[in-house]
Amino acid sequence: MIYVYEIILLIALLKSIVLVRKFSLSSQNYLFVYLLVTFLVELFSWIILLIDKDSKFSFQYIIYCMFCILFFWFYYSRQFHKKLKKKVNLLSVVLIIYVLAFPNFLGENLDSKLVIALPIFYILYTMLWFYQKIAFPSKDKITDDPNFWISTALLLWSCFFIFRVIPRYFFDTTDKDFLILLRELVYIVNSIMYILFFYALLKYETIAKNLNK
């Protein structure tokens, strides 16, 4: 499944590149930047494992977690109303301070508390977006909004990732087969996530075409 996931991620990245060339970087709310960095991090990790299959080097994921928090802070801040944006900014600052407060922030191994900050951040932001969408409804269908698919994808990934990370040491001692299954399911969930991202890019493309008519 890891190869299926990587292919889907690459397809989403290529679609994003096409939209940048046809329209502009802002036409997809700069999603290209996120997809590119994600692909490069996965590629870098894959190269490390080719060099040393037993390597536990994970510094790139520590930096990636920080990047994701900052990127989606920027991404969602462009969507929220003024009052909600202030709350979002405060939330983001607190999370970043929380991450930077870890003594092993610049270490090579991922800390569970550090990793868990990212899905919590995603859940809070996506739920705030859904709240705003319900509180301030528009005439357009919610499924026509690219942010609906992005938020759904992030929420799905976050809920599964928390279930995957928090009890992993427990399953490592009590049920290793289930832990292996969870590791495989990660790639399935990742694949679904980037399929939804691809669908969001199609929605961005439709909006860009309508604006350029």
C-alpha positions as a LaTeX table, in Angstrom:
\begin{tabular}{lrrr}
\hline
Residue & $x$ (\AA) & $y$ (\AA) & $z$ (\AA) \\
\hline
Met1 & 0.00 & 0.00 & 0.00 \\
Ile2 & 2.92 & 2.36 & 0.51 \\
Tyr3 & 3.49 & 2.52 & $-3.25$ \\
Val4 & $-0.21$ & 3.18 & $-3.89$ \\
Tyr5 & $-0.10$ & 6.02 & $-1.38$ \\
Glu6 & 3.02 & 7.55 & $-2.94$ \\
Ile7 & 1.53 & 7.33 & $-6.44$ \\
Ile8 & $-1.68$ & 9.04 & $-5.30$ \\
Leu9 & 0.35 & 11.76 & $-3.56$ \\
Leu10 & 2.38 & 12.28 & $-6.74$ \\
Ile11 & $-0.80$ & 12.47 & $-8.87$ \\
Ala12 & $-2.23$ & 15.13 & $-6.52$ \\
Leu13 & 1.05 & 17.07 & $-6.71$ \\
Leu14 & 1.09 & 16.90 & $-10.52$ \\
Lys15 & $-2.51$ & 18.11 & $-10.68$ \\
Ser16 & $-1.56$ & 20.99 & $-8.40$ \\
Ile17 & 1.36 & 21.89 & $-10.68$ \\
Val18 & $-0.99$ & 21.93 & $-13.68$ \\
Leu19 & $-3.34$ & 24.34 & $-11.88$ \\
Val20 & $-0.43$ & 26.61 & $-10.94$ \\
Arg21 & 0.60 & 26.78 & $-14.60$ \\
Lys22 & $-2.97$ & 27.35 & $-15.83$ \\
Phe23 & $-4.06$ & 29.85 & $-13.21$ \\
Ser24 & $-1.92$ & 30.89 & $-10.24$ \\
Leu25 & $-0.53$ & 29.66 & $-6.93$ \\
Ser26 & $-3.24$ & 31.48 & $-5.00$ \\
Ser27 & $-6.01$ & 29.87 & $-7.09$ \\
Gln28 & $-5.67$ & 26.73 & $-4.96$ \\
Asn29 & $-4.92$ & 28.60 & $-1.72$ \\
Tyr30 & $-1.23$ & 27.67 & $-2.07$ \\
Leu31 & $-1.98$ & 23.96 & $-1.60$ \\
Phe32 & 0.82 & 23.22 & $-4.07$ \\
Val33 & 3.37 & 24.26 & $-1.42$ \\
Tyr34 & 2.01 & 21.72 & 1.07 \\
Leu35 & 1.88 & 18.90 & $-1.50$ \\
Leu36 & 5.40 & 19.62 & $-2.72$ \\
Val37 & 6.92 & 19.68 & 0.77 \\
Thr38 & 5.02 & 16.49 & 1.71 \\
Phe39 & 6.29 & 14.69 & $-1.39$ \\
Leu40 & 9.89 & 15.84 & $-0.79$ \\
Val41 & 9.77 & 14.70 & 2.86 \\
Glu42 & 8.47 & 11.27 & 1.82 \\
Leu43 & 11.12 & 11.04 & $-0.89$ \\
Phe44 & 13.87 & 12.00 & 1.57 \\
Ser45 & 12.63 & 9.39 & 4.08 \\
Trp46 & 12.54 & 6.74 & 1.35 \\
Ile47 & 16.15 & 7.51 & 0.36 \\
Ile48 & 17.26 & 7.26 & 4.00 \\
Leu49 & 15.66 & 3.81 & 4.28 \\
Leu50 & 17.35 & 2.72 & 1.06 \\
Ile51 & 20.70 & 3.68 & 2.57 \\
Asp52 & 19.93 & 2.08 & 5.94 \\
Lys53 & 16.73 & 0.03 & 6.26 \\
Asp54 & 17.07 & 0.03 & 10.06 \\
Ser55 & 17.45 & 3.78 & 10.30 \\
Lys56 & 15.25 & 5.53 & 12.87 \\
Phe57 & 16.25 & 9.03 & 11.78 \\
Ser58 & 13.10 & 11.15 & 11.88 \\
Phe59 & 14.28 & 14.76 & 12.17 \\
Gln60 & 12.59 & 15.53 & 8.83 \\
Tyr61 & 9.21 & 14.68 & 10.35 \\
Ile62 & 9.81 & 17.01 & 13.29 \\
Ile63 & 10.40 & 19.88 & 10.86 \\
Tyr64 & 7.46 & 18.66 & 8.78 \\
Cys65 & 5.10 & 18.80 & 11.77 \\
Met66 & 6.07 & 22.43 & 12.34 \\
Phe67 & 5.63 & 23.20 & 8.65 \\
Cys68 & 2.14 & 21.65 & 8.60 \\
Ile69 & 1.02 & 23.65 & 11.63 \\
Leu70 & 2.29 & 26.88 & 10.07 \\
Phe71 & 0.93 & 26.10 & 6.62 \\
Phe72 & $-2.60$ & 25.23 & 7.71 \\
Trp73 & $-2.59$ & 28.18 & 10.10 \\
Phe74 & $-2.06$ & 30.29 & 6.99 \\
Tyr75 & $-4.46$ & 28.18 & 4.89 \\
Tyr76 & $-7.41$ & 28.41 & 7.29 \\
Ser77 & $-6.75$ & 31.99 & 8.38 \\
Arg78 & $-7.73$ & 32.98 & 4.82 \\
Gln79 & $-11.09$ & 31.23 & 5.28 \\
Phe80 & $-12.25$ & 32.38 & 8.70 \\
His81 & $-14.24$ & 35.48 & 9.59 \\
Lys82 & $-12.47$ & 38.20 & 11.56 \\
Lys83 & $-13.64$ & 37.21 & 15.08 \\
Leu84 & $-12.95$ & 33.52 & 14.49 \\
Lys85 & $-9.58$ & 34.34 & 12.94 \\
Lys86 & $-8.43$ & 35.95 & 16.21 \\
Lys87 & $-9.25$ & 32.75 & 18.09 \\
Val88 & $-7.49$ & 30.68 & 15.45 \\
Asn89 & $-4.36$ & 32.84 & 15.67 \\
Leu90 & $-4.30$ & 32.44 & 19.46 \\
Leu91 & $-4.74$ & 28.68 & 19.12 \\
Ser92 & $-1.89$ & 28.47 & 16.63 \\
Val93 & 0.49 & 30.46 & 18.81 \\
Val94 & $-0.28$ & 28.22 & 21.81 \\
Leu95 & 0.33 & 25.06 & 19.75 \\
Ile96 & 3.61 & 26.35 & 18.36 \\
Ile97 & 4.84 & 27.30 & 21.85 \\
Tyr98 & 3.75 & 23.83 & 23.01 \\
Val99 & 5.82 & 22.18 & 20.27 \\
Leu100 & 8.88 & 24.37 & 20.80 \\
Ala101 & 8.78 & 23.74 & 24.56 \\
Phe102 & 9.90 & 20.12 & 24.16 \\
Pro103 & 13.55 & 19.65 & 25.19 \\
Asn104 & 14.09 & 17.15 & 22.35 \\
Phe105 & 12.44 & 19.30 & 19.70 \\
Leu106 & 15.64 & 19.26 & 17.63 \\
Gly107 & 16.42 & 15.63 & 18.40 \\
Glu108 & 16.47 & 12.87 & 15.81 \\
Asn109 & 13.59 & 10.86 & 17.33 \\
Leu110 & 9.96 & 11.87 & 17.32 \\
Asp111 & 8.33 & 12.55 & 20.66 \\
Ser112 & 4.77 & 11.21 & 21.03 \\
Lys113 & 3.52 & 14.49 & 22.51 \\
Leu114 & 5.07 & 16.42 & 19.65 \\
Val115 & 3.49 & 14.18 & 17.03 \\
Ile116 & 0.08 & 14.28 & 18.70 \\
Ala117 & 0.04 & 18.10 & 18.54 \\
Leu118 & $-0.40$ & 18.01 & 14.75 \\
Pro119 & $-3.62$ & 15.93 & 14.56 \\
Ile120 & $-5.08$ & 17.89 & 17.48 \\
Phe121 & $-4.32$ & 21.07 & 15.55 \\
Tyr122 & $-6.02$ & 19.63 & 12.45 \\
Ile123 & $-9.10$ & 18.52 & 14.38 \\
Leu124 & $-9.58$ & 21.91 & 16.06 \\
Tyr125 & $-9.12$ & 23.82 & 12.81 \\
Thr126 & $-11.37$ & 21.60 & 10.72 \\
Met127 & $-14.10$ & 21.61 & 13.37 \\
Leu128 & $-13.91$ & 25.41 & 13.53 \\
Trp129 & $-14.26$ & 25.51 & 9.74 \\
Phe130 & $-17.32$ & 23.22 & 9.83 \\
Tyr131 & $-18.79$ & 25.34 & 12.63 \\
Gln132 & $-18.34$ & 28.50 & 10.55 \\
Lys133 & $-19.86$ & 26.83 & 7.51 \\
Ile134 & $-22.95$ & 25.83 & 9.50 \\
Ala135 & $-23.21$ & 29.11 & 11.40 \\
Phe136 & $-22.88$ & 31.20 & 8.23 \\
Pro137 & $-24.48$ & 29.13 & 5.45 \\
Ser138 & $-24.20$ & 30.14 & 1.81 \\
Lys139 & $-26.33$ & 29.44 & $-1.26$ \\
Asp140 & $-23.68$ & 27.13 & $-2.72$ \\
Lys141 & $-23.54$ & 23.46 & $-1.79$ \\
Ile142 & $-20.96$ & 22.66 & 0.87 \\
Thr143 & $-19.56$ & 19.91 & $-1.35$ \\
Asp144 & $-18.69$ & 22.51 & $-3.99$ \\
Asp145 & $-16.33$ & 24.16 & $-1.53$ \\
Pro146 & $-12.75$ & 22.80 & $-1.85$ \\
Asn147 & $-12.25$ & 23.43 & 1.86 \\
Phe148 & $-14.94$ & 20.86 & 2.63 \\
Trp149 & $-12.81$ & 18.12 & 1.04 \\
Ile150 & $-9.58$ & 19.39 & 2.60 \\
Ser151 & $-11.19$ & 19.57 & 6.05 \\
Thr152 & $-12.77$ & 16.13 & 5.67 \\
Ala153 & $-9.43$ & 14.67 & 4.63 \\
Leu154 & $-7.55$ & 16.23 & 7.55 \\
Leu155 & $-10.22$ & 15.20 & 10.04 \\
Leu156 & $-10.22$ & 11.60 & 8.80 \\
Trp157 & $-6.43$ & 11.39 & 8.93 \\
Ser158 & $-6.21$ & 13.01 & 12.36 \\
Cys159 & $-8.73$ & 10.72 & 14.06 \\
Phe160 & $-7.02$ & 7.62 & 12.71 \\
Phe161 & $-3.52$ & 8.90 & 13.44 \\
Ile162 & $-4.34$ & 9.57 & 17.10 \\
Phe163 & $-5.67$ & 6.02 & 17.41 \\
Arg164 & $-2.50$ & 4.77 & 15.70 \\
Val165 & 0.02 & 6.72 & 17.80 \\
Ile166 & $-1.31$ & 6.87 & 21.38 \\
Pro167 & $-1.74$ & 3.13 & 22.08 \\
Arg168 & 1.20 & 1.90 & 19.95 \\
Tyr169 & 3.38 & 0.91 & 22.92 \\
Phe170 & 0.46 & $-0.96$ & 24.47 \\
Phe171 & $-0.20$ & $-2.90$ & 21.26 \\
Asp172 & 3.54 & $-3.54$ & 20.86 \\
Thr173 & 3.47 & $-5.63$ & 24.03 \\
Thr174 & $-0.04$ & $-7.08$ & 23.84 \\
Asp175 & $-0.97$ & $-7.45$ & 20.17 \\
Lys176 & 1.85 & $-6.96$ & 17.67 \\
Asp177 & $-0.23$ & $-8.33$ & 14.80 \\
Phe178 & $-2.82$ & $-5.60$ & 15.31 \\
Leu179 & $-0.03$ & $-3.00$ & 15.49 \\
Ile180 & 1.30 & $-4.24$ & 12.13 \\
Leu181 & $-2.23$ & $-4.00$ & 10.72 \\
Leu182 & $-2.49$ & $-0.40$ & 11.93 \\
Arg183 & 0.79 & 0.41 & 10.20 \\
Glu184 & $-0.62$ & $-0.89$ & 6.93 \\
Leu185 & $-3.90$ & 0.95 & 7.44 \\
Val186 & $-1.95$ & 4.21 & 7.74 \\
Tyr187 & $-1.13$ & 4.01 & 4.03 \\
Ile188 & $-4.76$ & 3.32 & 3.16 \\
Val189 & $-5.91$ & 6.34 & 5.18 \\
Asn190 & $-3.13$ & 8.46 & 3.65 \\
Ser191 & $-4.27$ & 7.36 & 0.18 \\
Ile192 & $-7.88$ & 8.32 & 0.92 \\
Met193 & $-6.67$ & 11.64 & 2.29 \\
Tyr194 & $-4.85$ & 12.58 & $-0.90$ \\
Ile195 & $-7.68$ & 11.34 & $-3.09$ \\
Leu196 & $-9.83$ & 13.90 & $-1.24$ \\
Phe197 & $-7.10$ & 16.51 & $-1.76$ \\
Phe198 & $-7.16$ & 15.72 & $-5.48$ \\
Tyr199 & $-10.94$ & 16.19 & $-5.49$ \\
Ala200 & $-10.47$ & 19.53 & $-3.73$ \\
Leu201 & $-8.07$ & 20.56 & $-6.48$ \\
Leu202 & $-10.78$ & 19.74 & $-9.05$ \\
Lys203 & $-13.13$ & 22.06 & $-7.16$ \\
Tyr204 & $-10.47$ & 24.79 & $-7.11$ \\
Glu205 & $-10.08$ & 24.31 & $-10.86$ \\
Thr206 & $-13.84$ & 24.75 & $-11.40$ \\
Ile207 & $-13.84$ & 27.95 & $-9.33$ \\
Ala208 & $-10.81$ & 29.32 & $-11.20$ \\
Lys209 & $-12.43$ & 28.60 & $-14.57$ \\
Asn210 & $-15.62$ & 30.37 & $-13.53$ \\
Leu211 & $-13.65$ & 33.42 & $-12.35$ \\
Asn212 & $-11.76$ & 33.58 & $-15.65$ \\
Lys213 & $-14.84$ & 33.43 & $-17.89$ \\
\hline
\end{tabular}
